[in-house]
Amino acid sequence: MKRTINIISGVLLISLILAGCAKKQATKQEEIVKPELTAEQPVTPPAEEKKPEVKIDFSTVYFGFDSYSIEEASVSRLTETAKLLRSYPQVAVRLEGHCDERGTTEYNLALGEKRSVAVRDYLVNLGVERSRLATVSFGKEKPADLGHNEISWAKNRRVEFVVEKK
């Protein structure tokens, strides 16, 4: 009888050991499975506060042949541009002066600079800070129209606005 009790006790002890080990293994498997599931799920970054984008449309200013005087047709557009720039003081603009292909490179660089300075001075007179307006001349180096006629040349005699920072 003593032997039967020892056998039953041994079987129970082995059963408990195996049952205890099985639970630990199941826990380990669950731990292994959980990271795999979380790794497959995409991580969403915290939502960033978006600043509203401001689209500013500046009109190109055109000039007559061999001239850097602002024409009447450009006055209203420059007035609107000045209002826009005063409304957004964080915006700085580069004024790029251009010329048509006629004339020497040196002459056209100087004329393009006079055109960009004329636009800058006009905007300053309308209340825009001079420090926000940079000028540069490309002369005849960057034509808007590659044609060799009066219509093309008229398109190339211009000052363009390029936003530098916001």
PyRosetta script that sets phi, psi and omega in degrees:
from pyrosetta import init, pose_from_sequence

init()
pose = pose_from_sequence("MKRTINIISGVLLISLILAGCAKKQATKQEEIVKPELTAEQPVTPPAEEKKPEVKIDFSTVYFGFDSYSIEEASVSRLTETAKLLRSYPQVAVRLEGHCDERGTTEYNLALGEKRSVAVRDYLVNLGVERSRLATVSFGKEKPADLGHNEISWAKNRRVEFVVEKK")
pose.set_psi(1, -37.4)
pose.set_omega(1, 178.4)
pose.set_phi(2, -61.9)
pose.set_psi(2, -36.2)
pose.set_omega(2, -179.5)
pose.set_phi(3, -67.4)
pose.set_psi(3, -38.3)
pose.set_omega(3, 179.4)
pose.set_phi(4, -65.4)
pose.set_psi(4, -40.9)
pose.set_omega(4, 178.8)
pose.set_phi(5, -65.5)
pose.set_psi(5, -40.8)
pose.set_omega(5, 178.4)
pose.set_phi(6, -63.9)
pose.set_psi(6, -39.8)
pose.set_omega(6, 179.6)
pose.set_phi(7, -67.0)
pose.set_psi(7, -45.4)
pose.set_omega(7, 179.8)
pose.set_phi(8, -64.5)
pose.set_psi(8, -41.2)
pose.set_omega(8, 178.4)
pose.set_phi(9, -63.5)
pose.set_psi(9, -41.5)
pose.set_omega(9, 178.6)
pose.set_phi(10, -63.6)
pose.set_psi(10, -42.5)
pose.set_omega(10, 179.2)
pose.set_phi(11, -64.4)
pose.set_psi(11, -43.0)
pose.set_omega(11, 178.6)
pose.set_phi(12, -63.7)
pose.set_psi(12, -41.6)
pose.set_omega(12, -179.8)
pose.set_phi(13, -63.9)
pose.set_psi(13, -44.2)
pose.set_omega(13, 178.3)
pose.set_phi(14, -64.8)
pose.set_psi(14, -40.0)
pose.set_omega(14, 178.6)
pose.set_phi(15, -62.4)
pose.set_psi(15, -43.7)
pose.set_omega(15, 178.8)
pose.set_phi(16, -64.4)
pose.set_psi(16, -41.2)
pose.set_omega(16, 179.4)
pose.set_phi(17, -64.0)
pose.set_psi(17, -45.8)
pose.set_omega(17, 179.7)
pose.set_phi(18, -66.4)
pose.set_psi(18, -39.5)
pose.set_omega(18, 179.0)
pose.set_phi(19, -66.3)
pose.set_psi(19, -39.9)
pose.set_omega(19, 178.0)
pose.set_phi(20, -65.7)
pose.set_psi(20, -40.3)
pose.set_omega(20, 178.7)
pose.set_phi(21, -68.6)
pose.set_psi(21, -36.6)
pose.set_omega(21, -179.8)
pose.set_phi(22, -63.5)
pose.set_psi(22, -40.0)
pose.set_omega(22, 178.8)
pose.set_phi(23, -64.2)
pose.set_psi(23, -40.6)
pose.set_omega(23, -180.0)
pose.set_phi(24, -65.8)
pose.set_psi(24, -39.8)
pose.set_omega(24, 179.2)
pose.set_phi(25, -66.9)
pose.set_psi(25, -40.0)
pose.set_omega(25, 178.5)
pose.set_phi(26, -62.9)
pose.set_psi(26, -39.3)
pose.set_omega(26, 178.4)
pose.set_phi(27, -64.1)
pose.set_psi(27, -42.2)
pose.set_omega(27, 179.1)
pose.set_phi(28, -64.2)
pose.set_psi(28, -39.6)
pose.set_omega(28, 179.0)
pose.set_phi(29, -65.3)
pose.set_psi(29, -40.0)
pose.set_omega(29, 178.5)
pose.set_phi(30, -63.7)
pose.set_psi(30, -40.3)
pose.set_omega(30, 178.9)
pose.set_phi(31, -63.7)
pose.set_psi(31, -38.0)
pose.set_omega(31, 179.5)
pose.set_phi(32, -69.9)
pose.set_psi(32, -40.4)
pose.set_omega(32, -177.7)
pose.set_phi(33, -68.8)
pose.set_psi(33, -40.2)
pose.set_omega(33, -176.4)
pose.set_phi(34, -59.6)
pose.set_psi(34, -48.0)
pose.set_omega(34, 178.8)
pose.set_phi(35, -61.3)
pose.set_psi(35, -34.2)
pose.set_omega(35, 178.8)
pose.set_phi(36, -63.7)
pose.set_psi(36, -40.6)
pose.set_omega(36, 179.8)
pose.set_phi(37, -66.5)
pose.set_psi(37, -41.8)
pose.set_omega(37, -179.2)
pose.set_phi(38, -71.7)
pose.set_psi(38, -28.4)
pose.set_omega(38, 178.8)
pose.set_phi(39, -69.4)
pose.set_psi(39, -30.1)
pose.set_omega(39, -179.3)
pose.set_phi(40, -76.8)
pose.set_psi(40, -23.1)
pose.set_omega(40, -179.0)
pose.set_phi(41, -78.2)
pose.set_psi(41, 134.6)
pose.set_omega(41, -179.9)
pose.set_phi(42, -69.0)
pose.set_psi(42, 141.4)
pose.set_omega(42, 178.3)
pose.set_phi(43, -90.4)
pose.set_psi(43, 122.7)
pose.set_omega(43, 179.7)
pose.set_phi(44, -93.4)
pose.set_psi(44, 126.2)
pose.set_omega(44, 179.1)
pose.set_phi(45, -70.6)
pose.set_psi(45, 156.9)
pose.set_omega(45, 178.3)
pose.set_phi(46, -62.8)
pose.set_psi(46, 143.7)
pose.set_omega(46, -177.7)
pose.set_phi(47, -66.2)
pose.set_psi(47, 128.3)
pose.set_omega(47, 178.2)
pose.set_phi(48, -94.0)
pose.set_psi(48, 147.8)
pose.set_omega(48, 178.9)
pose.set_phi(49, -77.2)
pose.set_psi(49, 118.2)
pose.set_omega(49, -178.2)
pose.set_phi(50, -89.1)
pose.set_psi(50, 134.6)
pose.set_omega(50, 175.0)
pose.set_phi(51, -84.9)
pose.set_psi(51, 141.1)
pose.set_omega(51, 179.1)
pose.set_phi(52, -66.4)
pose.set_psi(52, 133.7)
pose.set_omega(52, 178.6)
pose.set_phi(53, -79.8)
pose.set_psi(53, 138.5)
pose.set_omega(53, 178.7)
pose.set_phi(54, -111.3)
pose.set_psi(54, 119.5)
pose.set_omega(54, 177.2)
pose.set_phi(55, -97.4)
pose.set_psi(55, 117.1)
pose.set_omega(55, -178.5)
pose.set_phi(56, -110.0)
pose.set_psi(56, 124.4)
pose.set_omega(56, -178.8)
pose.set_phi(57, -110.6)
pose.set_psi(57, 111.8)
pose.set_omega(57, 178.3)
pose.set_phi(58, -100.1)
pose.set_psi(58, 136.0)
pose.set_omega(58, 178.2)
pose.set_phi(59, -83.8)
pose.set_psi(59, 142.4)
pose.set_omega(59, 175.4)
pose.set_phi(60, -72.2)
pose.set_psi(60, 140.6)
pose.set_omega(60, 178.2)
pose.set_phi(61, -101.4)
pose.set_psi(61, 127.5)
pose.set_omega(61, -178.6)
pose.set_phi(62, -105.5)
pose.set_psi(62, 153.8)
pose.set_omega(62, -176.5)
pose.set_phi(63, -129.1)
pose.set_psi(63, 158.9)
pose.set_omega(63, 175.2)
pose.set_phi(64, -77.3)
pose.set_psi(64, 171.1)
pose.set_omega(64, 179.7)
pose.set_phi(65, -61.4)
pose.set_psi(65, 131.3)
pose.set_omega(65, 175.8)
pose.set_phi(66, 56.8)
pose.set_psi(66, 34.3)
pose.set_omega(66, -175.5)
pose.set_phi(67, -132.9)
pose.set_psi(67, 150.0)
pose.set_omega(67, 171.9)
pose.set_phi(68, -127.9)
pose.set_psi(68, 19.0)
pose.set_omega(68, 176.0)
pose.set_phi(69, -83.7)
pose.set_psi(69, 137.3)
pose.set_omega(69, 179.0)
pose.set_phi(70, -75.9)
pose.set_psi(70, 125.8)
pose.set_omega(70, -177.5)
pose.set_phi(71, -82.2)
pose.set_psi(71, 157.8)
pose.set_omega(71, -180.0)
pose.set_phi(72, -56.5)
pose.set_psi(72, -35.0)
pose.set_omega(72, -178.9)
pose.set_phi(73, -62.7)
pose.set_psi(73, -24.0)
pose.set_omega(73, -177.5)
pose.set_phi(74, -94.6)
pose.set_psi(74, -12.3)
pose.set_omega(74, -174.2)
pose.set_phi(75, -61.3)
pose.set_psi(75, -48.1)
pose.set_omega(75, -177.4)
pose.set_phi(76, -66.2)
pose.set_psi(76, -37.2)
pose.set_omega(76, 178.4)
pose.set_phi(77, -66.9)
pose.set_psi(77, -39.4)
pose.set_omega(77, 178.5)
pose.set_phi(78, -69.2)
pose.set_psi(78, -33.5)
pose.set_omega(78, 176.3)
pose.set_phi(79, -64.1)
pose.set_psi(79, -43.6)
pose.set_omega(79, 177.0)
pose.set_phi(80, -64.8)
pose.set_psi(80, -39.2)
pose.set_omega(80, 178.2)
pose.set_phi(81, -63.0)
pose.set_psi(81, -41.9)
pose.set_omega(81, 178.4)
pose.set_phi(82, -62.6)
pose.set_psi(82, -42.0)
pose.set_omega(82, 177.5)
pose.set_phi(83, -60.9)
pose.set_psi(83, -43.4)
pose.set_omega(83, -180.0)
pose.set_phi(84, -62.6)
pose.set_psi(84, -45.6)
pose.set_omega(84, -179.9)
pose.set_phi(85, -66.0)
pose.set_psi(85, -36.4)
pose.set_omega(85, 176.6)
pose.set_phi(86, -67.3)
pose.set_psi(86, -30.7)
pose.set_omega(86, 179.4)
pose.set_phi(87, -73.6)
pose.set_psi(87, -24.7)
pose.set_omega(87, -178.1)
pose.set_phi(88, -124.5)
pose.set_psi(88, 80.1)
pose.set_omega(88, -175.8)
pose.set_phi(89, -66.8)
pose.set_psi(89, -13.8)
pose.set_omega(89, 179.1)
pose.set_phi(90, -80.8)
pose.set_psi(90, -8.0)
pose.set_omega(90, -176.9)
pose.set_phi(91, -91.6)
pose.set_psi(91, 128.8)
pose.set_omega(91, 172.8)
pose.set_phi(92, -113.6)
pose.set_psi(92, 148.1)
pose.set_omega(92, -173.5)
pose.set_phi(93, -129.9)
pose.set_psi(93, 141.1)
pose.set_omega(93, 171.8)
pose.set_phi(94, -103.0)
pose.set_psi(94, 126.0)
pose.set_omega(94, 179.2)
pose.set_phi(95, -97.7)
pose.set_psi(95, 115.1)
pose.set_omega(95, -176.0)
pose.set_phi(96, -103.7)
pose.set_psi(96, 114.3)
pose.set_omega(96, 179.4)
pose.set_phi(97, -87.8)
pose.set_psi(97, 136.9)
pose.set_omega(97, -178.4)
pose.set_phi(98, -133.1)
pose.set_psi(98, 158.3)
pose.set_omega(98, 179.0)
pose.set_phi(99, -134.9)
pose.set_psi(99, 168.8)
pose.set_omega(99, 173.8)
pose.set_phi(100, -82.2)
pose.set_psi(100, 179.4)
pose.set_omega(100, -172.1)
pose.set_phi(101, -76.2)
pose.set_psi(101, -11.7)
pose.set_omega(101, -178.2)
pose.set_phi(102, -77.5)
pose.set_psi(102, 142.1)
pose.set_omega(102, -179.2)
pose.set_phi(103, 99.4)
pose.set_psi(103, 166.3)
pose.set_omega(103, -178.9)
pose.set_phi(104, -76.5)
pose.set_psi(104, 163.8)
pose.set_omega(104, 178.5)
pose.set_phi(105, -60.1)
pose.set_psi(105, -45.3)
pose.set_omega(105, -178.9)
pose.set_phi(106, -63.0)
pose.set_psi(106, -44.1)
pose.set_omega(106, -179.5)
pose.set_phi(107, -62.3)
pose.set_psi(107, -45.4)
pose.set_omega(107, -178.2)
pose.set_phi(108, -68.9)
pose.set_psi(108, -34.0)
pose.set_omega(108, 175.1)
pose.set_phi(109, -63.3)
pose.set_psi(109, -42.2)
pose.set_omega(109, 178.8)
pose.set_phi(110, -66.8)
pose.set_psi(110, -42.3)
pose.set_omega(110, 179.7)
pose.set_phi(111, -65.8)
pose.set_psi(111, -40.8)
pose.set_omega(111, 176.8)
pose.set_phi(112, -61.8)
pose.set_psi(112, -38.4)
pose.set_omega(112, 177.1)
pose.set_phi(113, -66.3)
pose.set_psi(113, -42.4)
pose.set_omega(113, 178.0)
pose.set_phi(114, -61.6)
pose.set_psi(114, -37.6)
pose.set_omega(114, 178.8)
pose.set_phi(115, -66.4)
pose.set_psi(115, -45.8)
pose.set_omega(115, -179.7)
pose.set_phi(116, -67.4)
pose.set_psi(116, -35.6)
pose.set_omega(116, 176.9)
pose.set_phi(117, -67.8)
pose.set_psi(117, -38.2)
pose.set_omega(117, 178.5)
pose.set_phi(118, -62.0)
pose.set_psi(118, -42.3)
pose.set_omega(118, 178.2)
pose.set_phi(119, -67.2)
pose.set_psi(119, -43.3)
pose.set_omega(119, 178.5)
pose.set_phi(120, -59.0)
pose.set_psi(120, -48.6)
pose.set_omega(120, -178.7)
pose.set_phi(121, -62.7)
pose.set_psi(121, -36.9)
pose.set_omega(121, 178.3)
pose.set_phi(122, -63.8)
pose.set_psi(122, -44.5)
pose.set_omega(122, 178.9)
pose.set_phi(123, -66.3)
pose.set_psi(123, -37.7)
pose.set_omega(123, 177.2)
pose.set_phi(124, -63.1)
pose.set_psi(124, -40.9)
pose.set_omega(124, 177.5)
pose.set_phi(125, -64.2)
pose.set_psi(125, -22.1)
pose.set_omega(125, 177.8)
pose.set_phi(126, -93.5)
pose.set_psi(126, 8.1)
pose.set_omega(126, 172.7)
pose.set_phi(127, 102.9)
pose.set_psi(127, 7.1)
pose.set_omega(127, 177.8)
pose.set_phi(128, -87.0)
pose.set_psi(128, 136.5)
pose.set_omega(128, -179.5)
pose.set_phi(129, -65.9)
pose.set_psi(129, 131.4)
pose.set_omega(129, -179.3)
pose.set_phi(130, -59.6)
pose.set_psi(130, -34.3)
pose.set_omega(130, -177.1)
pose.set_phi(131, -64.9)
pose.set_psi(131, -16.9)
pose.set_omega(131, 179.4)
pose.set_phi(132, -91.4)
pose.set_psi(132, -2.5)
pose.set_omega(132, -174.4)
pose.set_phi(133, -120.6)
pose.set_psi(133, 106.4)
pose.set_omega(133, 176.3)
pose.set_phi(134, -96.9)
pose.set_psi(134, 148.5)
pose.set_omega(134, 178.8)
pose.set_phi(135, -120.1)
pose.set_psi(135, 148.1)
pose.set_omega(135, 176.2)
pose.set_phi(136, -152.7)
pose.set_psi(136, 151.7)
pose.set_omega(136, 177.3)
pose.set_phi(137, -120.9)
pose.set_psi(137, 134.5)
pose.set_omega(137, 173.7)
pose.set_phi(138, -108.7)
pose.set_psi(138, 0.7)
pose.set_omega(138, 179.8)
pose.set_phi(139, 54.9)
pose.set_psi(139, -127.7)
pose.set_omega(139, -179.8)
pose.set_phi(140, -100.2)
pose.set_psi(140, 12.0)
pose.set_omega(140, -172.7)
pose.set_phi(141, -76.0)
pose.set_psi(141, -22.8)
pose.set_omega(141, -177.6)
pose.set_phi(142, -129.4)
pose.set_psi(142, 73.2)
pose.set_omega(142, -178.5)
pose.set_phi(143, -69.7)
pose.set_psi(143, 144.7)
pose.set_omega(143, 174.8)
pose.set_phi(144, -78.5)
pose.set_psi(144, -30.0)
pose.set_omega(144, -178.9)
pose.set_phi(145, -131.7)
pose.set_psi(145, 128.1)
pose.set_omega(145, -176.0)
pose.set_phi(146, -85.6)
pose.set_psi(146, 2.4)
pose.set_omega(146, -179.0)
pose.set_phi(147, -67.9)
pose.set_psi(147, 167.8)
pose.set_omega(147, -178.5)
pose.set_phi(148, -122.9)
pose.set_psi(148, 52.6)
pose.set_omega(148, 179.2)
pose.set_phi(149, -143.6)
pose.set_psi(149, 174.4)
pose.set_omega(149, -174.3)
pose.set_phi(150, -60.6)
pose.set_psi(150, -37.8)
pose.set_omega(150, 179.8)
pose.set_phi(151, -63.9)
pose.set_psi(151, -44.5)
pose.set_omega(151, 178.7)
pose.set_phi(152, -65.7)
pose.set_psi(152, -43.5)
pose.set_omega(152, -179.3)
pose.set_phi(153, -62.6)
pose.set_psi(153, -37.9)
pose.set_omega(153, 179.1)
pose.set_phi(154, -63.4)
pose.set_psi(154, -35.9)
pose.set_omega(154, 178.6)
pose.set_phi(155, -70.4)
pose.set_psi(155, -25.0)
pose.set_omega(155, -176.9)
pose.set_phi(156, -86.7)
pose.set_psi(156, -17.9)
pose.set_omega(156, 178.8)
pose.set_phi(157, -85.9)
pose.set_psi(157, 90.6)
pose.set_omega(157, -169.0)
pose.set_phi(158, -153.8)
pose.set_psi(158, 167.3)
pose.set_omega(158, 166.4)
pose.set_phi(159, -125.5)
pose.set_psi(159, 127.5)
pose.set_omega(159, 179.0)
pose.set_phi(160, -109.6)
pose.set_psi(160, 150.6)
pose.set_omega(160, 179.1)
pose.set_phi(161, -101.8)
pose.set_psi(161, 131.1)
pose.set_omega(161, 176.2)
pose.set_phi(162, -127.2)
pose.set_psi(162, 120.7)
pose.set_omega(162, 179.6)
pose.set_phi(163, -72.3)
pose.set_psi(163, 126.7)
pose.set_omega(163, -178.1)
pose.set_phi(164, -96.0)
pose.set_psi(164, -36.6)
pose.set_omega(164, 179.4)
pose.set_phi(165, -153.2)
pose.set_psi(165, 158.8)
pose.set_omega(165, 176.9)
pose.set_phi(166, -127.5)
pose.dump_pdb("model.pdb")
